[in-house]
Structure formats: C-alpha cells, structure tokens
Amino acid sequence: MKTSNGVAVANAVKTSPVDMDERKNLDIRPGDTVRVWQKIEEKGKVRLQAFEGLILARKHGSEAGGTFTVRRVASGVGVEKVYPLYSPMIDRVEIVKRSRVRRAKLYFIRDKATRESRRQLRRSKMMDTRVTTDVVNKEKAAALEKAAKEVKEVVEA
C-alpha cells in the first residue's frame, strides 16, 4: 500500500483473521449440501471438525451479520447449527452437492423428516421375543420327540 506522498506502508491494518473477500464471494445457497470445517479448542490445542449437512437458510446476505443454517441427521436426531458467515472459528466451507430448490428458506424439511420417521415406525412391526421363542422351542421339542420315536422303532425292530 502507498500513502498520499508515495511512501510504502508495511504495517497494513488487519481487522479480522478471516479472508473477507473469499467469504463474501462464497456462493452457498439453500439446498446446497456443505461441509463446514469448524475449529474446536481442546486442552490448549485447536482441531478441525467437519459438520456436513443441508443449508436450510441464508440470512442477511453477505453483510457483516450474515448467517447460514446447516441441518444434518446424526444418530436419528436432526441437528441444526447456525454459523456466522465471517466467523473466525470456521476454517473453510466446502460445497459437496448442489440441489435446485424453489424456496428461499427450507424450514419445511424439519417436518418432512419427522413425518418420514413416523411413517417408518408405523411400517415396522413390534415383535414380542418371548412368543417367538416359545413357538420355536415347541417346534424343537416336537422334532426331538419324533426323532426319539423313530430311534425307538429302529431299536425294537
């Protein structure tokens, strides 16, 4: 950088550790599947943890307070995280997949996932294990009795 008198300035002021231009031009939209690499500090060390999911919403554009909401299903439970666009705790954001959507906010997916899980529960039958084992044990006992009769007949003959 140069000042008005033409002298180069070595100490440029840096306001944020985040590359602002890169994040501003980050083209993430609702419907995209992204992998967000988040910095997590444990015992004085910093490690990276990925959170991969669907972008439900993007709010406040690319201005200073802009956020995006990412949803994923972990162990059968829906987990949503809201990330500030310019957060220094985000290392990088990778776009995994692009989907064409017809809404700006995909909040209806929360209900859709709930309905789908209920439907699957309705389809699966709850079996009582005691009843099935009793039936199996009776069948085994009958087979053993039949085999014993056959052996007895062979021995008598």
Backbone torsions as a table, in degrees:
resi	resn	phi	psi	omega
1	MET	NA	147.8	178.3
2	LYS	-121.5	147.5	176.0
3	THR	-88.7	-177.5	-177.7
4	SER	-65.2	-26.6	179.6
5	ASN	-91.8	5.2	173.8
6	GLY	90.9	5.7	179.8
7	VAL	-88.3	133.5	-179.2
8	ALA	-74.6	137.2	179.1
9	VAL	-104.7	122.6	-176.9
10	ALA	-84.7	-33.0	-176.0
11	ASN	-95.3	87.2	177.0
12	ALA	-81.5	143.4	-178.9
13	VAL	-78.8	127.6	178.8
14	LYS	-112.0	119.8	-175.2
15	THR	-88.5	-24.4	-176.3
16	SER	-147.1	147.1	177.1
17	PRO	-75.0	-4.8	-177.6
18	VAL	-91.4	140.4	174.1
19	ASP	-75.1	97.3	-171.9
20	MET	-61.6	-41.4	-177.9
21	ASP	-66.3	-38.9	179.5
22	GLU	-63.5	-44.6	-179.6
23	ARG	-69.1	-35.3	179.9
24	LYS	-65.5	-36.7	-178.8
25	ASN	-89.7	2.5	177.9
26	LEU	-66.8	114.3	-172.4
27	ASP	-93.9	76.3	176.1
28	ILE	-107.4	137.2	-176.7
29	ARG	-132.6	160.7	173.2
30	PRO	-57.6	138.2	-177.6
31	GLY	100.7	-16.0	177.4
32	ASP	-77.4	143.4	170.1
33	THR	-98.4	121.7	-175.2
34	VAL	-124.1	158.6	173.3
35	ARG	-118.5	112.0	-178.6
36	VAL	-98.8	121.5	178.2
37	TRP	-94.7	110.8	-175.0
38	GLN	-105.3	138.5	177.3
39	LYS	-82.9	128.6	178.3
40	ILE	-124.5	127.9	-177.0
41	GLU	-98.0	121.2	178.5
42	GLU	-134.1	125.0	176.2
43	LYS	53.8	41.4	177.8
44	GLY	81.5	-6.3	178.8
45	LYS	-108.0	154.9	177.8
46	VAL	-113.3	126.9	175.9
47	ARG	-122.3	162.7	179.1
48	LEU	-104.1	137.1	177.2
49	GLN	-129.7	132.3	-178.3
50	ALA	-90.1	142.2	173.3
51	PHE	-129.9	108.3	-175.9
52	GLU	-107.1	129.5	-180.0
53	GLY	-171.7	-173.4	-176.4
54	LEU	-92.5	136.6	176.6
55	ILE	-81.0	119.2	179.0
56	LEU	-88.3	-38.3	-174.3
57	ALA	-150.9	152.9	172.6
58	ARG	-129.9	121.7	-175.0
59	LYS	-119.1	146.3	174.9
60	HIS	63.6	26.7	172.1
61	GLY	55.8	-136.8	-178.9
62	SER	-111.7	25.4	177.0
63	GLU	-80.7	-176.6	-171.6
64	ALA	-60.8	-34.4	-177.4
65	GLY	-97.8	17.3	-176.5
66	GLY	-65.8	140.0	179.1
67	THR	-134.4	163.6	171.5
68	PHE	-140.3	143.8	-176.5
69	THR	-105.8	128.6	-179.2
70	VAL	-117.7	133.2	-179.6
71	ARG	-122.5	137.6	173.5
72	ARG	-143.2	161.3	176.5
73	VAL	-106.3	116.7	-179.4
74	ALA	-118.1	119.1	-179.8
75	SER	55.9	38.6	177.9
76	GLY	80.9	3.6	-179.4
77	VAL	-118.4	132.1	177.8
78	GLY	-74.9	128.8	179.9
79	VAL	-122.6	128.8	177.7
80	GLU	-120.3	139.6	175.9
81	LYS	-128.8	139.0	176.6
82	VAL	-106.6	118.2	-178.0
83	TYR	-106.8	131.8	168.7
84	PRO	-68.8	137.8	-175.3
85	LEU	-61.1	-39.4	-175.0
86	TYR	-103.3	25.9	-178.9
87	SER	-68.3	132.1	176.5
88	PRO	-71.8	-12.2	179.1
89	MET	-80.0	-9.8	176.2
90	ILE	-93.9	122.2	179.4
91	ASP	-79.0	-52.5	178.3
92	ARG	-158.3	161.6	178.0
93	VAL	-126.1	120.5	179.3
94	GLU	-107.6	134.2	175.3
95	ILE	-88.4	116.9	-177.1
96	VAL	-87.9	-44.6	-175.2
97	LYS	-149.1	146.9	177.2
98	ARG	-111.9	133.2	175.2
99	SER	-125.5	145.8	178.7
100	ARG	-87.6	123.5	179.9
101	VAL	-124.3	160.7	-177.8
102	ARG	-113.5	16.8	178.7
103	ARG	-131.6	153.8	176.3
104	ALA	-85.4	-29.2	178.0
105	LYS	-125.5	126.1	-174.0
106	LEU	-102.1	42.8	-177.6
107	TYR	-67.0	-21.2	-179.0
108	PHE	-65.1	-16.9	-179.0
109	ILE	-67.7	-27.2	176.1
110	ARG	-59.2	-49.5	-179.7
111	ASP	-68.2	-36.6	-178.5
112	LYS	-63.2	-42.2	179.2
113	ALA	-65.3	-38.5	178.8
114	THR	-64.8	-44.3	179.2
115	ARG	-61.7	-40.9	-178.4
116	GLU	-65.0	-42.1	179.9
117	SER	-67.0	-37.1	176.2
118	ARG	-63.8	-40.7	-179.4
119	ARG	-63.1	-41.5	178.7
120	GLN	-65.7	-38.1	177.6
121	LEU	-65.3	-36.9	179.7
122	ARG	-65.9	-36.8	-178.2
123	ARG	-70.2	-37.4	-176.5
124	SER	-78.3	136.8	179.7
125	LYS	-93.0	141.5	175.5
126	MET	-88.2	118.2	-178.0
127	MET	-101.8	137.8	174.7
128	ASP	-88.4	117.5	-173.9
129	THR	-69.0	-29.1	-179.6
130	ARG	-64.9	-41.4	-179.5
131	VAL	-63.8	-45.7	-178.0
132	THR	-66.2	-37.8	179.9
133	THR	-70.0	-35.4	176.9
134	ASP	-62.0	-43.0	179.5
135	VAL	-63.2	-44.4	-180.0
136	VAL	-63.3	-43.5	-179.9
137	ASN	-63.1	-39.4	178.0
138	LYS	-63.7	-41.8	179.2
139	GLU	-64.5	-40.7	178.4
140	LYS	-64.5	-42.0	180.0
141	ALA	-62.9	-42.9	179.0
142	ALA	-63.2	-41.6	179.6
143	ALA	-65.0	-39.4	178.4
144	LEU	-65.8	-41.4	178.1
145	GLU	-62.6	-41.6	180.0
146	LYS	-63.6	-43.8	179.7
147	ALA	-64.8	-37.9	178.7
148	ALA	-65.1	-40.6	178.0
149	LYS	-62.5	-42.6	-178.9
150	GLU	-64.4	-41.2	178.8
151	VAL	-65.1	-41.7	179.3
152	LYS	-62.7	-39.4	179.2
153	GLU	-66.5	-40.2	179.9
154	VAL	-66.3	-40.6	-178.5
155	VAL	-67.5	-40.6	-179.6
156	GLU	-69.5	-29.3	-176.4
157	ALA	-77.2	NA	NA
